[in-house]
Amino acid sequence: MKKFTILILTAAALSLSAPGFAVVPDAYDDLYQILMKRYAGTIKQWSDGDPASSFSTVYKFDLHGWISEIKDPTGSFTVTYDVNRTMITVEGKFYDQSHYLCRFTLNTNREFQSVTIDNGASKTKTSLLFTYGANGKLTEKKVVLTKDGKDKTLNLKYLYNGNGLLTEENTYENGDVLTYKQEYVCDASGCVLEKTSFYKSQFDNKPKLTEKNVYTYDSANNVTSVKVYDYNGTLKDSMNFAYNSQKNIVEKSHILAGGKVDYATMYHYSGDEQKVLHSYTYKGGVYSTVHKFLYDANGNLIQKYRFTPEGKLDGFTKYILDQKNKITDEVYYNEKTQIDYTLKYTYDAKGNLTEQYEVYPDNSKGYRYVYTYDAKGLLSLETDYDPDGKLDSTYKYVSNPAGKVQELTCNGADGKMQYRIEYLYTPEGKLAKEKKYNQDNMLEYTYQYIFNHQGQVMEERKITPAGDIEYGYLLWYNNKGRLITKKEYSPGCQLEGHDIYTYDAKGNLIQIETTDANGSPVKKQGYQIVYWE
């Protein structure tokens, strides 16, 4: 089954915690995500305040953009790596001079094999071992906590449905005593709609709700927001995502509970909104990460560079093209110019993509996708195989006489339908409606798009099977065709509020102002842009 990835992002561009809280955590996965953020040499040092302040978090980076030192309100730590970065060590002292040591060991697929943590401050030791199933999915994680010479063992078990989608994550203590539980609700396409967390104490008869994450998507299964609620249903924070008319992401931002923008990443495209020319990440209005993209004379992307703010080149991705300007190899290099992995593509005589697969330095392969076309050269079938070569899912396409897809049907490995989507178009060929049906062929929802006389979307609606508008957006553009106002309305067509967009002379977004239903300002976020020219 295709993986529609949820974009779970950190609470800040560099830090997973707010000022005043520890960055080096016992939560090994949070620490690992910090360490694996490659900033490609963009900065030498970053802090969320005065570096000399005991309340500030400070990161230092090596010349390759990897974190080499961390100072946070709890202590100072150094980070070392082996040549292949399959063993990573974080070691240092807390301010009470107690010792801290964390070591990650990864397998050839760069999945956790084991993790050990020795935390002198809490006088605890933790070891973790990971078990994977034949399909490569994590099935069990064993955690041993040692304190005062006594061990406590936790067993985390993961359950999946027939489509291979995670449905439950259960934590057991003392063998078979369930204490933690996470439940996942997915749609037929595999998109996680809700993740609900529960905890059961010794005084509870059953696990109680502690937190809930809610995800929303656009009609292309792109995540548009992730909202986190506490056990009372109070919003804690959220992530927002925006896309251009070509469904390419143009902005992602982290919003704190009070509505303040914590950080944002902006993407600047070419005039056709297809080619990314630069990307910028901002925190507090100052950019910290820059990427630049190189195209050949035919408009083909051939290199993607990572630069420091001073313009120094670090790592890169290389694209190899055939004589017909088709990408045959997409090679990813690390900071030592060693290959991390390669995506390979093959085509038929007509130039249609027929196969795509992943190859790693040890010659192991990942997922493989095979494409079949009809006599007109239109995609009619996609067949997906897992890394073991077993059938994963199929996608059947039916196109109208104009060559546009009018129906998509997804079937699982067992041949049973998982979902179906119908596409309806205007006489001009613009997408007017998308109707999604579940595995029982029952209508789930309809997306409707209404256009102005210039062919721009002026209204978007999500409609329930009963025909009611669940929510909608009204959009206005300036004389250059750029979005300037977007208003959201709720059931009953009641206006909820709107966003106003301001651009500079080069067409880059420099401000978003959000107002409530009465027109009163709610928040304003400005962006500073530095150009290479």
N, C-alpha and C positions, 0 to 999 in steps of 0.2 A: 504494500500500500504506500502511496506517496506520503512523504512526511511534510506536513504543513507546519513549519517550525514556529513555535511561539517565541517571540522576541522578549525574553526576560532579561532586562538590562539592569545595571547597577545604579545605585542612588546618586552617583556623581561620576564625572568624567574619569577621575582617577581613583577615588576612594569609595569604598563600600559603606562607609559610616559617616555620620555627621561629625563636625568638630566636637572634640571633647570625649569621643568614644574610641575604644581600641580598634585599630585596624588589623592587628595580628590576632586572629580569633582561634578558638578551638574548633570552629566550623571550618574544617579543612577545605571544603569545596569553595567557600568564599575566599579564603586565602589563595587557593590555586587560581581562581579567576582573576584576582589582582595580579598575580605573578605572570599569567599568560597573556596579559594585555600588552601587546608589543607596540610601543610608541615610536618605533623606527627612528630613534635618535632625535625626536622632535624637540625634546627639552633635556636640560641637564639636571634641573631641580624644579620641583613643584611643591607648593604649600598652600594650605587653605587659610593662611593668615601670616603673621610675623613668624618666620622660621625659628626665631629665638624663643618664642612663647611656648610654655609648657603645654598649652592647650591646642597647639597647632599640630597638624599632620604634615610631615615632610617626606617626599620621595626623592631619591637620587637615582639617576639612570646611567648605565654604561654607554659607550659610544655606539652600541648597536640598538639602543632604545629599550633594553631590558632593565627592570628594577634591580638595583644593586644594594640599596640601603633603604630602610624604613625607620622613621622616627615618628612615634605617635604619643598621645598622652600617657601611655603605659611604659614606654621604654624605647630602646634602639636595637635594630636587628640588621644583619647582613644576609645577602642572598647569593648562593653559589649554584652553578649548573655543571653537569657533565657535558661532554662534547655533543651528544645527541639529544640533550635535554630530556632524557628519560629518567634521570634522577635529579631532583631539585631539593636543596637544603636551605632552610631558613633557621638562622641561629643568632642568639643575642641575649640581652639581659633586660629584665624589667627594672623600673627605677628603685625597687627594693633590692636590686642586685641578684635576684633569683634568675636561674637559667631557663632558657626556652630553646627547644630544638624540634623542628618539624621536617620530615623527609618524605618526599613523594617518589614512588617507583611506578613507572608506566610500562604497559606491554607494547608490542610492536604496532598495535592499532591506536596507541596513545590513549588507552583507557587505563583507569586506575587498576593497578595490580595489588598494591598495598600502600598504606599510609601509617606512619608512626609519629606520635606527638609526645614530647616530654615537657610538661609545663611545670616549671619550678615554683611559680607563683601560687598555683592551686595545689601543688604537690600531687599531681596526677599524671599518669601515663595512659596513652590511648593507642591501640593498634587496630587496624581495619584490614580485612581480607575480602576480596570481591570475587563472585562467581557469576559466570555468564552462561546462558543457554546455547543450544546448537545454532540458534538464529542470531546469536550475538547480543541478545538482550540481557540486561542485568536481571538475575533471578534472586540473588541473595547477597546480603552484605553482613558480615559478622564483625561486631565491634566489641572489643574487650577494654573495659575501663579499670585501671588499677589505682587505688588510693589506700594509703596506710597498710600496704601489703595485701589488701583484699581485692579480688577481681569481681567485676560485675559484667555479665555478658548480655549483649543485645543482639537479636537476630532480626534483620529487616528483610521482609519477603515481598516480592513484587508480583502482582497478578495482571494478566493481559486478557483481552477478549479474543474472540475467534479471528478478528482482523489484525491482531497484533498490537492493539492499542492499550496502553496502561489504564487500568480501571481502579486499582487499589494499591496502596503502599502501607503495609502493616508492620508495626514494631512490637516485638515480643520480649519480655523480660523473664528471667528465671525459667527459660524453656518455652512455655506456652501461655504466658500471661500477657494478653493484649493491652498495651498502654497508649500507643499512638496510632492514629489512623488518618490517611489522606484518601479522599475519594475524587475521582475525575469524571467529568461529564464531557463527552465529545459528540460532535455531530458526525454524520455518516462519512464525511470526507476526512475525518481524523483531527479536526480542529478542536482544541480544548476550549470549552465554553466556560467551565467553572472548575475550580480546584478548592475543595473544602477540607479544612484540617480540624481534627478532633484530638482530645486528650482525656484519658481516664485515670483518675487518681485512685488511691486505695479506698476512698470514701464514696466513689461513684459506682452506680450500677452499670452504667454504660458510658462510652466516651462522649465528652461535651464539646460543642463547637468552640474553636479558638480564633480562627481566621478564615477569610474567604477571598479568593481572587476571581475576578470576572473579566473575561476577554471579549472584545468585539472585533468584527472583521468587516471588510468591504466585500463587494460582490466577487472579487477575485481571490478571496480567502487571504487577503493581506490584513494583518493585525492593525487596527486603528487605535486601540486603547487597551491598557491593562490597569484595572483598578483594584486596590487592596483595601479590604474592610476588616475591622476588628470584630470581636465576638458580639458586640452590641450593634453591628451594622454601620459603624461610623467610618467614613472614608479616611484612610491613613495617608496614602500617596498614590500616584498614578504615572503611567507612561503614555504619551500621545505620539502618533505617527501620521504623517501627511504624505500624499503622493501626487505627482503631476498628472496631466491628462493622459499620459502614456503608461500610467500605473507604476511609475518609478518613484521611489521614496525621495522626497525633497527635504524632509525635516523629521527629526526624532527628538523628543524632549522629555525630561523628567520633571514632574510637577509635585511639589511638596503639598502637605495637607492644607496649608493656608492659601494655596494658589500660586506660590512663588515658583518661578522656573529655576530649577537647580542647575541644569546644563542643557545644551542643545547642540546638535550636529546638523549643519546645512550642506546641501549638495547643489552645486552650480552646473547646469547642463548647457549643451549647445542649443541653438535656436529651435531645433526640432524636438527638444526635450528628451532626446534619446541618449546622447553621449555625455557622460560626466566629464567635465573639464577639471574641476577642483572640488575638494571637499574640505570643510573646516569644522573643527570642534571647538566650542566656546564654553567657558565657565566664567561667570561674572563679567561677560562681555569681552573677554580676552581669549584669542585663539591659542590652542595648545597642540593641535595635530593638523598636518597638511598632507594631502595626497595630490599627485598630479598625474594625468593620463595622456599618453601619446598615441596618436592615430597616424596611419600612413596616408598617402595621397588619395586612396580610395575610401577613406573614412573608417578603416578597420583599426580596432584597438590592437596594438602590438606590444605595448609595454605599460605597466602600471608602476609608478615610482612612489617611494615613501621618502619624504624630505624632512629635514629639520627646519625650524623657522629661519635659520640662516641660509637655507638653500642647499645643504649638504645631502647627497644621495646616500640612502642606506639599502634596504632590501628591495626586491622587485618581483613582479610576475611577468612571465614571457609568454607570448601567444605566437604559435607557429602556424603559418597559413600555407595552403597549397596554391597551385597556379590559378585556381578559380576564386582565390581570396576566401576560401573556407578554412576555418580553424581546425587543424588536425590534432594539435597538442596544446594544452594549457598547463604550463609548468610553473609550479610555485616554489620559490627559493627562499631559504631562511637567511638570517643575517650573515651567515658564513658562506653564502652562495651555494649551499648544499640543497638538493632537491628534497622538499617535504613530500610532495605527491604530484601526480600528473593526471589530468583528465584527457582522455583520448576520444576522438570522434571519427566516424567513417561515414561515407556518403555513397549514394548510387550514381549512375551515369548522368542522371538529370540534376544532380546537386542536392538531392534530398538527404537529410540526415537519417541514417539507417541504424546507427548504433552509437551508444555513449557508455563509457565505463571508466572506472577509477583504477589507477595503478600506483602502488607504493614502492619505495626504494627496495624493499625486500621481495619485490615482484608479486606480492599478494594483491588481490583485486577486491574492489568493493561492489556496490550495486551496478547492475547492467540494465540498460534500457534499449529496447529494440522497437523500431518504428516501421510501420507498413503504410503504403499509400495506394490510393485508387488510380484508375486509368487517367484521371485528370491531374494527378500529382498532388492531390489533397490528402492530408493525414487521415487515415481511417482507423488505425489501431496502434496502440502503444502497449507493449508487453514488458513488465518489470520483473527482474529476477534479483533475489537476494545474493549476498556474497558467497553463499554455498551453491549457487546455481539453480536454486529452487524457484518455481513460479511464485511471485508475490501478489501481483494484481494485473488487471488489464483495463484499458480505457478505450472505448469504442466511440468514434466520432462520425457524425452524419452531417454533411454540409448541404447548403441550399445551392441553387443554380449559380448564384453569384460567388460561390466559393467560401462563404462564411459558415462557421459551425452553427448548426441549428439545434443539435442535441449531443450531449456527452453522457455516456453511461459507464460507471465504474463497477467492475466486478471483482470480487475477492478471488483468492487462489482456488476456492471451491466452486467457482463459476456463478455464485449467487450475487445478485445486484446489491451494491452498497449504497449508491445514490445515483440520481439522474438529474441533469440540468437541461432545460429548454431555453434557447436564446431567440428572441424576437427582435426584428429590426425595422427601422423606418424605411420609407421608399428610397431615401438617400443612402441607405446602408448603415446608419448609425444604430448602435445597440439601444433598444428601447425598453426591453424587459428581460429579466432573468428569473426563471421559475425553477426552484429547487424542490425535488421530490426525495423522500427517504427510501429506505430499503424495502418498505411495503408499498412503494409507488404512491404515497400520500403527499400532497403538496405541503411543504414546510413554510415557505415564504416566497414573496416576489419582490424583486428590486425593479423600480421603474425610473426611467430617465427622461426628462422633458427638456427640449432644446429651444434656444432663442433663434432669431432669424439669421444669426451669424454661425449657427451650428455649434454653439457652446452650451454645455449643460447649465440650465438655469434652475433646475429643481431635481432633487433626488428623493425617492421615497422607498421605505421598506413597508410592504403591505402583508398583512396576515392572511391566512387561508380564508378567513371570514370576509375579507375585503376591507378591513380597517387599516388606516395608516398607523403603523407603530411609531415611526418618527420620520422626519424629513429635513432637508436642507434647501435653503434658497441662496443662490449665488449671483453676484454682480461682478462685472469686469470693467476695466478702463478701456480707453481707445486703442491701447496696444495689445489688448486681449489678455491682460494679466488679471488674475483674481484680486479684487480689492475688498470685497465684503462677503462673508458667509454667515447666514443666520440659520439657527436650528429651531425647529418647532416640535412640540410633543403632541400626543393624541389630542384631538379636538382642535388641532391647528393653533394651539397657544404658543406664542413666541417665547422661547427660553432665553435667548441672548444671541450675541453675534460677535464675530471677530473681524477686525479691520486690519488689512495688510498694507504696509508701506514699502516701496522699493527705491533703490538708489538709481543713478543715471545709467548704470550698466545692467539694470534689471534684477539685481539681487535683493532679496528680502532683508530689510534692516529693522523692521519693527512690526510686532503684532500687538494690537490693543484689543482686549476682551472687555465687553460691557454686558451688563445684565439685561433683563427684559425691559427695564425702565430706561435704558440708555446710560446708566451710571457706570463709570469705569470700575472694572473688577481687578484687572492686572494689565501691566504693560511690560513687554519684553523687547529690549533693543539688542541689536547685533552689530559688532564691529567687523568689517571685512578688510583684509589686507590682500592686495593684488600683487601678482608676480611681475606685471609690467612696470 
